[in-house]
Amino acid sequence: MSLRDQIEKNKQPDTDACTLAVIMRSIDGDDKEALLEALSSDLPTVTIRRALRSEGFHIGEPTINDHRKGRCKCIIKK
């Protein structure tokens, strides 16, 4: 996806999704599969946050934890 596409996609905030869900919607293939596996594993949240930040995604551990525990406002359709 081009930068232009990403900008258009993100102009309107998705009020029905947490930051992690928005990230999940922006990736696909192996990256999405790897993230889904990491989220459902016992991998420390800090490890997931570091990996996402290294790829340019700005997200904090509380957001990841809330999503993992089903306490966020979204539902990700796999």
PyMOL commands that place a pseudoatom at each C-alpha (Angstrom):
pseudoatom trace, name=CA, resn=MET, resi=1, chain=A, elem=C, hetatm=0, pos=[0.000, 0.000, 0.000]
pseudoatom trace, name=CA, resn=SER, resi=2, chain=A, elem=C, hetatm=0, pos=[1.380, 3.399, -0.894]
pseudoatom trace, name=CA, resn=LEU, resi=3, chain=A, elem=C, hetatm=0, pos=[1.787, 6.285, 1.529]
pseudoatom trace, name=CA, resn=ARG, resi=4, chain=A, elem=C, hetatm=0, pos=[-1.014, 8.109, -0.279]
pseudoatom trace, name=CA, resn=ASP, resi=5, chain=A, elem=C, hetatm=0, pos=[-3.318, 5.135, 0.280]
pseudoatom trace, name=CA, resn=GLN, resi=6, chain=A, elem=C, hetatm=0, pos=[-2.360, 4.976, 3.956]
pseudoatom trace, name=CA, resn=ILE, resi=7, chain=A, elem=C, hetatm=0, pos=[-3.086, 8.683, 4.419]
pseudoatom trace, name=CA, resn=GLU, resi=8, chain=A, elem=C, hetatm=0, pos=[-6.489, 8.363, 2.766]
pseudoatom trace, name=CA, resn=LYS, resi=9, chain=A, elem=C, hetatm=0, pos=[-7.286, 5.267, 4.796]
pseudoatom trace, name=CA, resn=ASN, resi=10, chain=A, elem=C, hetatm=0, pos=[-6.393, 6.998, 8.050]
pseudoatom trace, name=CA, resn=LYS, resi=11, chain=A, elem=C, hetatm=0, pos=[-8.044, 10.399, 7.490]
pseudoatom trace, name=CA, resn=GLN, resi=12, chain=A, elem=C, hetatm=0, pos=[-11.115, 9.402, 9.455]
pseudoatom trace, name=CA, resn=PRO, resi=13, chain=A, elem=C, hetatm=0, pos=[-10.347, 7.729, 12.766]
pseudoatom trace, name=CA, resn=ASP, resi=14, chain=A, elem=C, hetatm=0, pos=[-12.016, 4.384, 13.254]
pseudoatom trace, name=CA, resn=THR, resi=15, chain=A, elem=C, hetatm=0, pos=[-13.960, 4.896, 16.460]
pseudoatom trace, name=CA, resn=ASP, resi=16, chain=A, elem=C, hetatm=0, pos=[-14.961, 1.234, 16.621]
pseudoatom trace, name=CA, resn=ALA, resi=17, chain=A, elem=C, hetatm=0, pos=[-11.411, -0.074, 16.751]
pseudoatom trace, name=CA, resn=CYS, resi=18, chain=A, elem=C, hetatm=0, pos=[-8.487, 0.178, 19.114]
pseudoatom trace, name=CA, resn=THR, resi=19, chain=A, elem=C, hetatm=0, pos=[-5.053, 1.171, 17.861]
pseudoatom trace, name=CA, resn=LEU, resi=20, chain=A, elem=C, hetatm=0, pos=[-4.005, -2.450, 17.583]
pseudoatom trace, name=CA, resn=ALA, resi=21, chain=A, elem=C, hetatm=0, pos=[-7.019, -3.283, 15.400]
pseudoatom trace, name=CA, resn=VAL, resi=22, chain=A, elem=C, hetatm=0, pos=[-6.198, -0.357, 13.129]
pseudoatom trace, name=CA, resn=ILE, resi=23, chain=A, elem=C, hetatm=0, pos=[-2.649, -1.681, 12.808]
pseudoatom trace, name=CA, resn=MET, resi=24, chain=A, elem=C, hetatm=0, pos=[-3.962, -5.179, 12.085]
pseudoatom trace, name=CA, resn=ARG, resi=25, chain=A, elem=C, hetatm=0, pos=[-6.120, -3.791, 9.284]
pseudoatom trace, name=CA, resn=SER, resi=26, chain=A, elem=C, hetatm=0, pos=[-3.118, -2.092, 7.721]
pseudoatom trace, name=CA, resn=ILE, resi=27, chain=A, elem=C, hetatm=0, pos=[-0.956, -5.222, 7.448]
pseudoatom trace, name=CA, resn=ASP, resi=28, chain=A, elem=C, hetatm=0, pos=[-1.471, -8.504, 5.686]
pseudoatom trace, name=CA, resn=GLY, resi=29, chain=A, elem=C, hetatm=0, pos=[0.120, -11.801, 4.814]
pseudoatom trace, name=CA, resn=ASP, resi=30, chain=A, elem=C, hetatm=0, pos=[2.920, -13.113, 6.981]
pseudoatom trace, name=CA, resn=ASP, resi=31, chain=A, elem=C, hetatm=0, pos=[3.048, -9.958, 9.104]
pseudoatom trace, name=CA, resn=LYS, resi=32, chain=A, elem=C, hetatm=0, pos=[-0.599, -10.228, 10.086]
pseudoatom trace, name=CA, resn=GLU, resi=33, chain=A, elem=C, hetatm=0, pos=[-0.275, -13.949, 10.768]
pseudoatom trace, name=CA, resn=ALA, resi=34, chain=A, elem=C, hetatm=0, pos=[2.823, -13.374, 12.921]
pseudoatom trace, name=CA, resn=LEU, resi=35, chain=A, elem=C, hetatm=0, pos=[1.082, -10.649, 14.918]
pseudoatom trace, name=CA, resn=LEU, resi=36, chain=A, elem=C, hetatm=0, pos=[-2.005, -12.798, 15.496]
pseudoatom trace, name=CA, resn=GLU, resi=37, chain=A, elem=C, hetatm=0, pos=[0.196, -15.673, 16.678]
pseudoatom trace, name=CA, resn=ALA, resi=38, chain=A, elem=C, hetatm=0, pos=[2.151, -13.377, 18.994]
pseudoatom trace, name=CA, resn=LEU, resi=39, chain=A, elem=C, hetatm=0, pos=[-1.017, -11.934, 20.503]
pseudoatom trace, name=CA, resn=SER, resi=40, chain=A, elem=C, hetatm=0, pos=[-2.450, -15.366, 21.267]
pseudoatom trace, name=CA, resn=SER, resi=41, chain=A, elem=C, hetatm=0, pos=[0.819, -16.686, 22.706]
pseudoatom trace, name=CA, resn=ASP, resi=42, chain=A, elem=C, hetatm=0, pos=[2.470, -16.112, 26.068]
pseudoatom trace, name=CA, resn=LEU, resi=43, chain=A, elem=C, hetatm=0, pos=[5.001, -13.765, 24.442]
pseudoatom trace, name=CA, resn=PRO, resi=44, chain=A, elem=C, hetatm=0, pos=[5.568, -10.723, 26.676]
pseudoatom trace, name=CA, resn=THR, resi=45, chain=A, elem=C, hetatm=0, pos=[3.648, -7.640, 25.617]
pseudoatom trace, name=CA, resn=VAL, resi=46, chain=A, elem=C, hetatm=0, pos=[6.839, -5.579, 25.676]
pseudoatom trace, name=CA, resn=THR, resi=47, chain=A, elem=C, hetatm=0, pos=[8.267, -7.825, 22.948]
pseudoatom trace, name=CA, resn=ILE, resi=48, chain=A, elem=C, hetatm=0, pos=[5.232, -7.257, 20.743]
pseudoatom trace, name=CA, resn=ARG, resi=49, chain=A, elem=C, hetatm=0, pos=[5.349, -3.492, 21.382]
pseudoatom trace, name=CA, resn=ARG, resi=50, chain=A, elem=C, hetatm=0, pos=[9.039, -3.323, 20.493]
pseudoatom trace, name=CA, resn=ALA, resi=51, chain=A, elem=C, hetatm=0, pos=[8.455, -5.254, 17.262]
pseudoatom trace, name=CA, resn=LEU, resi=52, chain=A, elem=C, hetatm=0, pos=[5.553, -3.010, 16.248]
pseudoatom trace, name=CA, resn=ARG, resi=53, chain=A, elem=C, hetatm=0, pos=[7.473, 0.161, 17.069]
pseudoatom trace, name=CA, resn=SER, resi=54, chain=A, elem=C, hetatm=0, pos=[10.480, -1.063, 15.100]
pseudoatom trace, name=CA, resn=GLU, resi=55, chain=A, elem=C, hetatm=0, pos=[8.135, -1.265, 12.103]
pseudoatom trace, name=CA, resn=GLY, resi=56, chain=A, elem=C, hetatm=0, pos=[6.963, 2.328, 12.660]
pseudoatom trace, name=CA, resn=PHE, resi=57, chain=A, elem=C, hetatm=0, pos=[3.721, 1.689, 14.550]
pseudoatom trace, name=CA, resn=HIS, resi=58, chain=A, elem=C, hetatm=0, pos=[3.116, 3.862, 17.604]
pseudoatom trace, name=CA, resn=ILE, resi=59, chain=A, elem=C, hetatm=0, pos=[1.417, 1.782, 20.273]
pseudoatom trace, name=CA, resn=GLY, resi=60, chain=A, elem=C, hetatm=0, pos=[1.777, 1.297, 23.995]
pseudoatom trace, name=CA, resn=GLU, resi=61, chain=A, elem=C, hetatm=0, pos=[1.745, -1.780, 26.172]
pseudoatom trace, name=CA, resn=PRO, resi=62, chain=A, elem=C, hetatm=0, pos=[-1.612, -0.923, 27.823]
pseudoatom trace, name=CA, resn=THR, resi=63, chain=A, elem=C, hetatm=0, pos=[-3.337, -0.922, 24.430]
pseudoatom trace, name=CA, resn=ILE, resi=64, chain=A, elem=C, hetatm=0, pos=[-1.850, -4.295, 23.537]
pseudoatom trace, name=CA, resn=ASN, resi=65, chain=A, elem=C, hetatm=0, pos=[-2.739, -5.725, 26.951]
pseudoatom trace, name=CA, resn=ASP, resi=66, chain=A, elem=C, hetatm=0, pos=[-6.324, -4.468, 26.741]
pseudoatom trace, name=CA, resn=HIS, resi=67, chain=A, elem=C, hetatm=0, pos=[-6.706, -5.988, 23.298]
pseudoatom trace, name=CA, resn=ARG, resi=68, chain=A, elem=C, hetatm=0, pos=[-5.226, -9.319, 24.380]
pseudoatom trace, name=CA, resn=LYS, resi=69, chain=A, elem=C, hetatm=0, pos=[-7.609, -9.491, 27.344]
pseudoatom trace, name=CA, resn=GLY, resi=70, chain=A, elem=C, hetatm=0, pos=[-10.664, -8.445, 25.323]
pseudoatom trace, name=CA, resn=ARG, resi=71, chain=A, elem=C, hetatm=0, pos=[-11.031, -5.166, 27.178]
pseudoatom trace, name=CA, resn=CYS, resi=72, chain=A, elem=C, hetatm=0, pos=[-10.747, -2.884, 24.163]
pseudoatom trace, name=CA, resn=LYS, resi=73, chain=A, elem=C, hetatm=0, pos=[-13.553, -1.483, 22.043]
pseudoatom trace, name=CA, resn=CYS, resi=74, chain=A, elem=C, hetatm=0, pos=[-12.988, -3.540, 18.935]
pseudoatom trace, name=CA, resn=ILE, resi=75, chain=A, elem=C, hetatm=0, pos=[-13.613, -6.901, 17.411]
pseudoatom trace, name=CA, resn=ILE, resi=76, chain=A, elem=C, hetatm=0, pos=[-11.050, -8.144, 14.896]
pseudoatom trace, name=CA, resn=LYS, resi=77, chain=A, elem=C, hetatm=0, pos=[-12.440, -10.347, 12.190]
pseudoatom trace, name=CA, resn=LYS, resi=78, chain=A, elem=C, hetatm=0, pos=[-9.785, -12.788, 11.097]
for i in range(1, 78): cmd.bond("trace and resi %d" % i, "trace and resi %d" % (i + 1))
show_as sticks, trace
zoom trace
